[in-house]
Amino acid sequence: MSETAPMPEEAAPQGGFRARHALLKRLADVVSLPTSRINAFERSVTGDLLVEMLRLASHEDRKRVAARLAPLAELPNVLARMLLRDEPDIAALLIEQCASLSDADLVACARDAALEHRFLMASRRGLSEVVTEALLSFGETQVIEAVLRNSTARLSQVAVEGVVSLSRTERSLCPHILKRPELRPSGAYVMFWWCEPDDRRTILQRFAVSREVMQEVVEDVFAMAAEENWQDPVSRKALQFIERRQRNRAAIEKSPYDSLEQAVEAASQNGLTREVATEIAYLAGVKPITGAKILGDPGGEPLAILCKATGLAKSDLAGLWRSMRRPEVTEDGSPDPTWERVQVTYDMLAVDRVQTVLRYWNWSLSSALTPALLRAIRDGEEDGVDDYSTPERAAMLALAENFGR
């Protein structure tokens, strides 16, 4: 790099040590010399001496040295470690300006320094996955928000899943994680259950994907599976997720109702009982636990998804809404905002896309409920979440609150 101007030799404060003051400036200038003037060993030895002096230097002297060294392309590691752990206003000079800091330097600073330092680091340009994972691991909401707002930072899937899990209790993180390009549908679908209405709308608009390509690719596989009498549970489960038909035709033969519409009509007229809700779930092609989660959601959007995905008309949606004694108008006679939002949700997406959301919920909230997972949900053993598959993690997150009640 080109040689930079030396630090100005200002007079030491009255009563101070002029020699120490001048020596700090000269040594900082030596460390700042280009490689054409000083080799790596000489720079390292000078840095060691400078560190020993800085330990007893004043705050202002340490800050001047930090400002002098921050633009360097080569900075002795011992100096970087010391200044990164100094008071926040001193460390900030390196955190914000020093391009020569390695991931190891930043991770060590995150681990050994204070929250203020991690907050400063969160806004540094070009943070790698290793550094952001270290920053997020402390669970500090303000630091996590700053990392998520940093568009130049890169997040690993482990870090993203950690934030999704934390967002269940720290709801302020939801809008920030939803803007991250690293978030995948699996995380967004499970976040849906605790997100605010605007965030739920974002999830449906961005992550409710079509299965059209999968359907085209595996079209002939359905015939193969039928020839095998659907004996393979692995392929059967995958094809159930991909197929176009949502309703469970086999359930009609065992149901007291001739159709899903008839079950909804019974609920509309007589109220939604546990038995009718179970029948609606079976006829809709979802497990009762998924149906209970949908019907019990206070926001109502999952109900619209259930109706749209199964081909129920908007009048059926209204019937289900009334069966749960949910208001359609407010006390002054104006349309109820929650009911309006549910109707908008019904209208906004194509059938194939909402089927993807519904089937993922059913997959994650029912098929994944192994005994070990149920025990983990009940006991709140979220530390063991890495032992589970993606749908199992989704089930753990979505159902943990319910089992705690």
N, C-alpha and C positions, 0 to 999 in steps of 0.2 A: 504494500500500500504506500501511498505518497506520505511523506513526512508531515506531521501536523504541527501546528504552532505550539510551543511550550506553554505551560501554565504561567501566568503572570506572577512575578514574585512580589506580592503585596506585603506590606509591613506586617509583622506579627502583632497581635493585640498587645497593648501595653502590659508589661509584667510577664509576657509570654517568653518562650524560648525561640529566639530568632533563628538559631542554627537548625533546630528541629523543623521549624516552619519551612525554611529554605530547602532542607534536605528532602522533605516529603515531595516538594515540587520537582526537584531535580531527579529523584528516583522515578517519579511518575513519568517524567519526560523520557528517561532512559527506556523504561518499559514500552513506551509508545514509539520508539525508533523503528524504522522499517527494517525488513530482513536484510537489506543491503548493508546496514550499519551494525546489526547485532544478531548473533545466532541464537538458536532456541535455548541452549544451555545458559548463555549469559542473561537472556531475558528471564529465565526461570530463577536463577540465583538472585537477580535484582528484585524479582517479585517476592521471593522469600524474605528478603530484608525489608521490603516495603510493608509486608504483612506484619512483621514484628513491630514496626513503628506505628502502624495504623491502630494496633490494639490499644495504644495509649494516647492516640491523637484525639483532638476535639471533634465534635459532630461536624462543624463547618469544614475542617480539614479533610475529614473522610468523604464529605459530600463533594468537595472540589476534586479530590482524586478520582472518585467514581465518575464524575462528569468528564474528566479527562480521559479515562480509560474506556468508557462506554462505546465509542465509535471504533475501537480497535478490531482488526481482523484476527489478531492473535492476542489472547489474554491468558497469562499464567493461571493455571487451574486453581492454585491456592488463593490467588487474589479474587477470582470469581466466586469461590465458595464463601470467602469471608464477607465480601460486599453484598452478596445475595441474601445473607442472613442478617445483615445490618438493619437498622431502623427502616420502616417502609419507604420514607422519602428518599433514602440513599439507595436502597435496593431497586427502587422503581427506575432509576437512571439506567441500570443494566437490563432490567426486565423489559423495559420498553424500547431501548435503543441498541443493545448489544447483540449483533447478529451472530457473533462467534460462539454464543452459549450452546452447548450440546444438550441433547435430550437428557443425558445423565445429570448435567448441571441443574436443569430445571426440575427433574424428578426429585433430586436430593433437596432442592430448595422447598418444593412442595411438602416433602416429608418432614423436614427439620425446622422450617420457619413457621410463621404465624398465619392466621386467617387473612390478614391484610395483604400479606405477600401472595397468597394463593389467589386472592381477588384480583390483584394486579396482573398476575400471570395469566389469568383467564382471558384477558383481552389482548394478549400478545399475538402478533400475526404469525400464521403458519404453524400453530401448535400441532404436533404429531399425535397419533393415536395413543402412544405410550404416555405422553405427558397429560393428555386430557383424561385418560383413565386414572392416572394418579390424582389429578385434581378432583375428579368426581367421586373418588373412593372415600372422601371425608364426609360426604353427605351434607355439605354446607349449601343451603339453598341459594344464597346470594352468589356464591362461586359457581354453582351449577348453572344458574340463569345466565351469568356472564359468559360461560363457555358456550352455552347453547346459542347465545346471540352473536358469538364470534363466527362470522361466516367463513373465515379462513382456517378455522380449526377443523381437524378431522377426528371423527369418533369411531371407535371400534364397536362391533355389535354387542360385545360384552358391556361396554359402557352405556350403549343405548338401552339395553335391557334393564340395566341398573336404574337408569333414570325413569323408565316406564314403571318399574316397580315402586320407586320412591314417589312418583306422581300420584299414587293412590292416596297418600296422606298429605303430600305437598302439592295441592291442586294448582298452585300458581305456575308450576313447571309445565302444565299441559300445553298451553298455546306455544311455548318455546320449543318443546320437543317435536310438536307437530310440524314445525317449519324446517326441521332438519332433513337433509336429503338422505341420511343414513337410516331413517325410520322405515321399517317394512310393514306391510299389512298386518302381520301377526301381532306386532306390538300395538298398532293403531286400533285393531278390532277389540283387543282386551281393554285398552284405555277408554274405549267408548263408554263403558259402564259407569265411569266416575267423572267423565268430562262434562263441562258446561254446554248448554245448547249450541252456542256458536262453534265450539270445538267439535261437537258431534257432527254438525253440518259439514265442517271441514273434512272430517274423517270420511264421511260418506261421499263427498265430492271427489276426494283425492284417492282414496284407497278401495272403494267399492269397484273391484275390477271384474272384467268379463272372463268367462271360462270358454269362450268360443274357440280359441286356438286349441286348447286341450281337447274339446269335444270333437273337433275335426280330426285331430291326430289319432285319437283312440276309438273312433267310430266303429271299426271292425272288431275291437277287443270285446265289446259288449256281447257280440254273438259268440265269441270264444268262451267267455265266462258262463254264458247261458248253457252252452254245450257241456260244460263241466259241472252244471247244476249249482253254480255259485259256491262251490265247496271251499275255495281258497279265501280265507278271511281277509288277507292282505289286499288282494286285488278287488274284492267285493267292497271293502271300505273306501278304497280310492275311487272306484267307479261310482259309488254312491255320491261322492263329493262332486264328481265331474258331470254326471248325467243332467239332462234338461228337466226331467220330471221332479217336482218337489214333493207332491203329496204321496202319502203311503197308501197305495191301493189295497195292499193286503190287510191294512188296519180296518178298512170298511167292512170286511167280512166278519170281523169280531166285534164291531162297534154297534151299539144300539141305534146309531144314527146312520142314515143312508148316505150322507155326504158331510163334508166339512161345513158347508153353508148351513145345513140343518142343525149341526151342533152349535154354531154361532147363533142361530135364531133361537135355539132353546136357552142359551145363555142370556140373550137380549131380553127374552120374555120373563124368565124366572130368576135371573141373577147368576153370577158366575160362581158355581160351587167347585169344590176340589175335584169332584168326579167329572164334571163337564170340562174343566180346564185340562184334566189329564187326557180326555178323549180328543179335545181340540189339538193338543200337542201330538198325540199319536197320528191323527188324521193329517196333520200338517207335515208329518215326516220328521219330527224332532222328538227328543226324549223328554219325559215329564220335567226333569230338572231344568232343561233349557226353556221349556214353556213357562215354568214357574218364574224363572229369572226374567223372561220377557214380560209376562203379565204383571209382575210385581214392580217393574221399573217405574219410578215416579215421574220420569220425564216423558214417557209415552212413545218416544221415537221407535224403540224396538217393536212395539205393537204394529206400527205402520209397516215396518220391514217384514214382519211375519205375514201380514195380510197381502202385501204386494208380491212377496215371493211365492205365495201359494195360490195366487190368482183370485183372491177374494176381492169383491167389489168394494167401492168406497162406502157403500151403505152397510156392508158387513163390518167394516172398520168402525163405523158409527155405532153399530149394534154392540160390538164388543166394548166400546168405550162406555156406553150406557150400562152394560152389564156389570161393570166395575164401579158404577156410581161415580164416574168422573164427570166434572162439570163441563158443559158445552158453552155456557154463557156466564158472565160475572153477575154480581148482585145488581148492577145498574142496567143489565140487559145486553151489554156489549159482548162480542165474541170472546170466549176465554182464550187467552194467549197461548196456553199450553196446548189446547185442542187445535187451535189454528196451526201451531208449529207441527203437530202430528200429521195434519192433513197435507201440509207442504212437504213433509218428508215422504209421504205416500206418493205424491205427484212427481217428485224431483228425479227419481232414478228408474232405470229400466229394470225389468223383472230379473234378467240374468245377473245383473250386478248385485241386487239385494239378495238374491239366492246365494251368492258367494259369501256375503256377510253372515247370513243365517246359518249356512252350513258350517262355516268356520266356528261360529258360536257353539253349534251342536256338537261338533267334533271336539272342541276344546273343553266344553262344560260337561260332557257326558262320557264319551268313549275314553277320555284320558283319566277318568276317576278311578285309578287303581287304589287298593287298600292303603298302600304307602302314601299316596298323594292325599287321600282323605285324612289320614292321620296327621300329615304335615299341615294340612289346612286347619284342622281342629286345634292343633298344638301351636300354630303360628310358627312352624319351623321353616321360615323363609330362608334361613342360612343354607339350607340344603337344596335350594332351587336349581342349582347347576346339575343335580343328579337326574333331573327330569327332562323330558323332551319338550319341544316348543309348545304343543297343545297342553301338556301337563302344566307347564309354567303359566300358561294363559288361564287355565282353570284355577290354579292356586291363587293367582292375583284377583281374579274376578269374584271368587267365592269366599275368600278369606274373611271379608267383613260379615257375610251372612252367617258363617259358622261361629263367629265370635259373639253373636247375639243370643 
